[in-house]
């Protein structure tokens, strides 16, 4: 084990890397974008062998994740706030089809025109969607919950959302990282 400083988004990215994801479907949205950047760097550096699908919107990103899961791939995506609401239609399809998709959600307030306030209204609005939702208090929990989410999803045949504050965990926190893939 090693100790390092990571933001919540980086912790989610490391969790996905350690879970050995096979497909990353993503649309860039703030404050979740740094997780995708970190995962893309892992791919570029040869540390992660995964297919990266950069979609034209959040809805399409989750639809691509659904397609990948239906094909049997271990799938991951990241979003927040209005992006999560835009995905609502596909959220219900994924849970109804019992696909083990894992999604990190950097929670951010839902308000116009743009809010940087942390709250879980985006995730709470999806309470009836059929997704298992994990809520994290700190960055270590983001890392651990992301890794655990894949096992939960695959064992229960249900999608899992890992929720964390979008603008609070941008501060760096010391995390204990496993030195090898563990899932």
Secondary structure, DSSP 8 states (H G I E B T S, - for coil): -EEEEE-HHHHHHHHHHHTT-SEEEE---TTTHHHHHHHHHHHHTTS---EEEE-SSHHHHHHHHHHHHHTT--EEEEE-HHHHHHTHHHHHHHHHTT---EEEEEE----SS------SHHHHTTTTSS-EEEE-SSHHHHHHHHHHHHHHHHHHT--EEEEEETTTTTS-EEEEE-SS---
